[in-house]
Amino acid sequence: MSNSFGKIFKITTFGESHGVAVGVVIDGCPAGLEITAAEIQHELDRRRPGQSNITTQRKEEDEVIILSGLYENKTTGTPIALMVNNTNQAGKDYSHLEHAFRPSHADYTYTAKYGLRDHRGGGRSSARETLARVAAGAIAQKYLQQYHIQISSYVSAVGPIALTETYEQLNLSLIDSNKIRCPQPEVAERMIALVEETRKNRDTVGGVITCVIKGLPVGLGEPAFDKLHAELGKAMLSINAVKGFEYGSGFAGTKLYGSEHNDEFYTDEKGQVRTRTNHSGGIQGGISNGEDVYFRVAFKPVATILQPQTSINSAGESITLEGRGRHDPCVLPRAVPIVDAMAALVIIDFLLRQRTVK
């Protein structure tokens, strides 16, 4: 039913936005990995609602509960079950949507597919499901640390305001230094001002998150259907509100000639094979080549807006809807740890696959 992700390090998420809880079961995590609840909580805190005035004001502490799979802060090799209770439900805020189809939401498609739906915040289609991915991603990222693999995601555009610097020119240690999670302070201030203005106008705005993966070994990825970039694309496109994915030179690369785009090989002073440029985004033939992997993820404006919109109900009658409750004017700041998590889940799965064939 497509609630699972991964082949060896496999996660299955469960729960709904206004149900009792949201959680994840992780199967295939190697035994002996040291990780604490606090380390998992750190990533959940980066995703949780109510962390600033430019995110939804739903107040959830999102405190992780470890049900199984860890003993004395070490993974046991058995399934890891993590859960977060929904403590600030407001299902009544959605009573007017029981029979309504909100524009650009999953209301109509879920009803058409299943014959019913949970109208409370979108139920399973809500982005609240992503907290389960972030919890699992925290464990994946801790595992990757022992291989010196570093994943850094940041907001690179909000609406028309975009960074002009490449990731090599930025100080990525500044990602969490501001509430929009943009590592360029001056541009971050303009982005924040735009989101605040958008919120006052009872509207929403989208943008782009850039992710950089450093320290990957050569050889991750499969040559046909499980290409590294294909799995990263699938992972990112599975995140709520994502409308596009491009890696390396992406669409801009179509404007170059082959003589400009090709990444020439050379051997560095340590005897390692390198490329002089990295238009390939660290991936060639679907397999990592040892250079930085980098990609961009496009997020649409949040579909729930606090303005009147026309739509229809389940009877096909024309109606007027106006959003209520607590919603993000811009999803990007809270989506950064989600992109980190999904990237980590892809990489750990490929690492473990590679380990099994050696």
Buried (B, 14 or more C-beta within 10 A) or exposed (E): EEEEBBBBBBBBBBBBBBBEBBBBBBBBBEEEBEBEBEBBBEBBBBBBBBBBEBBBBBEBBBBBEBEEBBEEEBBBBBBBBBBBBBEBBBBEBBEEBEBBBBBBBBBBEBBEEEEEBBBBBBBBBBBBBBBBBBBBBBBBBBBBEEEEBBBBBBBBBBBEBBBEEEBEEBEBEBBEEBBBBBBBEEBBEEBBBBBBEBBEEEBBBBBBBBBBBBBBEEBBBBEEEBBBBBBBBBBBBEBBBBEBBBBBBBEEBEEEEEEEBBBEEEEEEEEEEBBEEBBBBBBBEBBBBBBBBBBBBBBBBBBBBBEEBEBBBEEEEEBEBEBBBBBBBBBBBBBBBBBBBBBBBBBBBBBBBBEEEE
